[in-house]
Amino acid sequence: MKSKILTLFSICLLFFLLLHPDEGLLGARDGLTLWLNVMLPTLLPFLIFTGILLKSGNLTKLLNPFSLLWKKCFGLSPAGAYVLILGFLCGYPMGAKIAHDLYINDQISKKEGEYLLSFSCNASPAFVVSYLTGSILQNRIHPMQIVLILLTADLFCMLFFRFLIYHGNTLTPAKVKSIKKETYQQDSTGVILDVSIMNGFETITRLGGYILIFSLVFTCIRHYWPFSEQTSILFTSPIELTTGLQQIAHSRYSWRFRCISSITLTAFGGLCVMFQTKSVLENRLSLFPYVTSKCLNTSLVFLFLVLSDIV
């Protein structure tokens, strides 16, 4: 069934590209521009250096001195704390990527990896401050107010999954396999660098492919949308985050509606980010905690915004 849907999806996009080459070119160019100017310079260095840390075997040593803090406050191992920190700083889908890598390297358990997916995959502070607050909302709201709302919703998600889904302190890394130190000793510095660089480029290329596909989907739906342009904005904005935010910013909706919609969409991340997350997980970790937490997170952010007086 899935293969049939994928085949039909591909045929529809091919016909769109053949029938409307100019619009298809524009959509593809927008997607590749986003990948080249935003994702490549911001995510690739982190992907490479994270790979070096993982393959050197020294990652846990850096965070071990604070192991009690990670365990008591977040229910995490030191390696899991690394996912939390990098996921917060780098944004989508870095948290999911590192959780996957740590799991397949036997540094965190599967349960801890899936628990991390519920609160370590969010828009980065740099994205919120520069793009969302600056470009989209034109600095009419202080960025720290938005960051605080997003972090508060994320904290609620963490508490919900920790105590109601994963039952508190069961996330300790006691059952995680020991790291195979002999493997790291055999790897030379050159091998570690080469593998980390190639893995980083492989991941960033895969993410670029998803951005390209969803940019074309976005363009195709906009072209054939049978109703008003305003309803088109509501339907297509969740497809791809940055393009959706641009649509909302240039719409004729009221300022309050545009503000609430933009921040809520940022909390959700969009369908493209969801598929990127599924891609980097490679079916090793379940996508369900991510999807569930995004729905909960988005609902909480929307509720906070409606009840607050910042917009």
C-alpha positions in Angstrom: 0.0 0.0 0.0 2.8 2.4 0.9 4.6 1.7 -2.3 1.5 2.4 -4.3 1.0 5.8 -2.6 4.6 6.7 -3.1 4.3 5.7 -6.8 1.2 7.8 -7.3 2.8 10.7 -5.4 5.9 10.6 -7.7 3.8 10.4 -10.8 1.8 13.5 -9.8 4.9 15.5 -9.1 6.4 14.5 -12.4 3.3 15.6 -14.3 3.4 18.9 -12.4 7.0 19.4 -13.4 6.2 18.6 -17.1 3.1 20.7 -17.3 4.4 23.7 -15.3 8.2 23.8 -15.7 8.5 27.4 -14.6 6.7 27.0 -11.3 8.5 23.7 -10.7 11.8 25.4 -11.3 10.9 28.1 -8.9 9.9 25.7 -6.2 13.0 23.6 -6.6 15.2 26.7 -6.5 13.5 27.9 -3.3 14.1 24.5 -1.7 17.7 24.3 -2.8 18.4 27.9 -1.8 17.1 27.1 1.7 19.3 24.0 1.9 22.4 25.8 0.6 22.2 29.0 2.5 20.7 27.8 5.8 21.0 24.1 6.5 24.4 23.4 4.9 26.4 26.1 6.9 24.5 25.7 10.1 24.1 21.9 10.5 27.0 20.4 8.6 29.7 21.5 11.0 27.8 20.1 14.0 27.2 16.8 12.1 30.9 16.4 11.5 32.1 17.4 14.9 29.5 15.3 16.6 30.6 12.3 14.6 34.2 12.9 15.7 33.1 13.0 19.4 31.1 9.8 19.0 33.9 7.9 17.2 36.7 9.1 19.6 34.9 7.5 22.5 35.4 10.6 24.8 31.9 12.0 24.7 30.6 10.6 28.0 33.8 11.8 29.8 33.0 15.4 29.1 29.5 15.2 30.7 30.2 12.6 33.5 31.0 15.2 36.2 27.4 16.5 36.0 25.8 13.0 35.8 23.8 13.6 39.0 22.3 16.8 37.6 21.3 15.2 34.3 19.7 12.2 36.2 17.8 14.2 38.8 16.6 17.1 36.6 16.0 15.4 33.3 16.1 11.6 33.9 19.1 11.4 31.5 22.5 9.8 31.3 25.5 12.0 30.5 25.3 10.9 26.9 21.6 11.7 26.8 22.4 15.2 28.1 24.6 15.7 25.1 21.5 15.1 22.9 19.5 17.6 24.9 22.2 20.3 24.7 23.0 19.9 20.9 19.3 19.5 20.1 18.5 22.8 21.8 21.4 24.7 20.2 21.2 23.3 16.7 17.5 22.8 16.2 15.6 20.5 13.8 16.5 17.6 13.3 19.8 17.5 15.1 18.4 16.2 18.4 16.9 13.1 16.6 20.1 12.5 14.6 22.4 12.5 17.7 19.9 10.3 19.7 20.0 7.8 16.8 23.8 7.9 16.6 24.2 7.4 20.4 21.8 4.5 20.4 23.4 2.6 17.6 26.8 3.2 19.3 25.4 1.7 22.5 25.8 4.8 24.6 22.1 5.3 25.4 19.3 2.8 25.6 16.4 2.6 23.1 14.0 3.9 25.8 16.2 6.9 26.6 16.6 7.6 22.9 12.8 7.7 22.3 12.3 9.7 25.5 14.8 12.3 24.2 12.7 12.6 21.0 9.8 13.9 23.0 11.6 17.2 24.0 15.0 17.6 22.4 13.8 18.3 18.8 12.9 21.9 18.5 13.7 25.1 16.5 17.0 26.5 17.5 17.3 29.8 19.5 19.2 31.3 16.5 16.3 30.5 14.2 13.7 31.9 16.7 15.7 35.1 17.3 16.9 35.9 13.8 14.3 34.5 11.4 11.1 34.1 13.4 11.4 37.3 15.6 13.4 39.4 13.2 12.3 38.6 9.7 8.8 37.3 10.2 7.5 39.2 13.3 9.7 42.3 12.6 10.9 42.5 16.2 7.5 43.5 17.5 7.8 40.9 20.2 10.9 40.4 22.3 12.6 37.1 21.3 13.0 36.0 24.9 9.3 36.0 25.4 8.9 33.6 22.5 11.8 31.4 23.6 10.3 31.2 27.1 6.9 30.1 25.8 8.5 27.4 23.6 10.7 26.2 26.5 7.8 26.1 28.9 5.8 23.9 26.5 8.8 21.7 26.0 9.2 21.3 29.8 5.6 20.2 30.1 6.3 17.6 27.3 9.4 16.4 29.1 7.5 16.0 32.4 4.6 14.2 30.7 6.7 11.7 29.0 9.1 11.2 31.9 6.6 10.5 34.6 3.5 9.3 32.7 4.9 7.4 29.8 8.4 6.3 30.8 7.7 6.2 34.6 10.3 8.4 36.1 13.7 7.0 36.9 13.6 4.0 34.5 15.8 6.0 32.1 19.1 5.4 33.9 21.7 3.9 31.5 22.3 0.8 33.6 21.3 -1.6 30.8 23.2 0.2 28.1 26.0 -1.9 26.6 29.5 -0.9 27.3 31.3 1.1 24.6 33.7 -0.9 22.6 36.8 1.0 23.4 39.0 -1.3 21.4 37.3 -0.2 18.2 38.2 3.5 18.9 41.8 2.5 19.7 42.1 0.9 16.3 40.7 3.9 14.4 43.4 6.4 13.4 42.7 10.1 13.5 42.5 10.2 9.7 39.9 7.4 9.6 37.8 9.1 12.3 37.9 12.5 10.4 37.2 10.8 7.0 34.2 8.8 8.3 32.8 11.8 10.2 33.0 14.1 7.2 31.4 11.6 4.8 28.6 10.7 7.3 28.0 14.4 7.8 27.7 15.0 4.0 25.5 12.0 3.6 23.0 13.2 6.2 22.9 16.8 5.0 22.4 15.7 1.4 19.5 13.4 2.5 17.9 16.4 4.4 18.3 18.6 1.3 16.4 16.0 -0.8 13.5 16.2 1.6 13.5 20.0 1.5 13.5 19.8 -2.3 10.6 17.3 -2.5 8.4 19.2 0.0 9.1 22.6 -1.7 7.8 21.0 -4.9 4.8 19.6 -3.0 4.2 23.1 -1.6 4.3 24.7 -5.0 2.1 22.0 -6.6 -0.7 22.4 -4.0 -0.6 26.2 -4.2 -1.0 26.0 -7.9 -4.0 23.7 -7.9 -5.7 25.0 -4.7 -9.4 25.5 -5.7 -10.4 27.9 -2.9 -9.3 31.3 -1.7 -5.6 32.3 -1.2 -6.2 32.8 2.5 -7.4 29.2 3.0 -4.5 28.0 0.9 -2.1 29.6 3.4 -3.7 27.8 6.3 -3.5 24.4 4.5 0.0 24.7 3.0 2.0 26.5 5.7 2.5 23.3 7.8 4.2 21.6 4.9 7.5 23.3 5.2 8.5 25.6 8.1 10.4 28.5 6.6 8.2 28.8 3.5 5.1 28.5 5.6 6.3 31.3 7.9 6.9 33.5 4.9 3.4 32.8 3.6 1.9 33.8 7.0 4.0 36.9 7.2 2.8 38.2 3.8 -0.8 37.2 4.3 -3.7 39.7 4.9 -4.6 38.1 8.3 -4.6 40.3 11.4 -1.3 40.8 13.3 -2.5 38.7 16.2 -3.5 35.8 14.0 -0.2 36.0 12.1 1.8 36.1 15.3 0.0 33.2 16.9 0.2 31.1 13.7 3.9 31.8 13.2 5.0 30.8 16.7 2.6 27.8 16.8 4.0 26.6 13.4 7.5 27.0 14.7 6.7 24.8 17.7 5.2 22.1 15.3 8.1 22.2 12.9 6.1 21.2 9.8 5.7 18.0 7.8 9.1 18.3 6.1 10.9 18.3 9.4 8.9 15.3 10.5 10.0 13.4 7.5 13.6 14.5 8.0 13.4 13.3 11.6 12.0 9.9 10.4 14.9 9.7 7.9 17.7 10.3 10.4 16.1 7.8 12.8 16.4 5.0 10.1 13.7 3.0 11.8 16.0 2.3 14.8 14.0 4.5 17.1 10.2 5.0 17.0 8.9 8.2 15.5 5.8 8.0 17.7 7.2 9.9 20.7 8.3 12.7 18.4 4.9 13.0 16.7 3.0 12.8 19.9 5.2 15.4 21.7 4.9 17.8 18.7 1.1 17.6 18.9 1.2 18.2 22.6 3.8 20.9 22.3 2.0 22.8 19.6 -1.3 22.7 21.5 0.4 24.1 24.7 2.1 26.9 22.7 -1.2 27.8 21.1 -2.9 27.8 24.5 -0.2 30.0 26.1 -0.3 32.5 23.3 -4.1 32.8 23.3 -4.2 33.3 27.1 -1.2 35.6 27.2 -1.0 39.3 26.4 2.2 39.4 24.4 0.3 39.4 21.1 
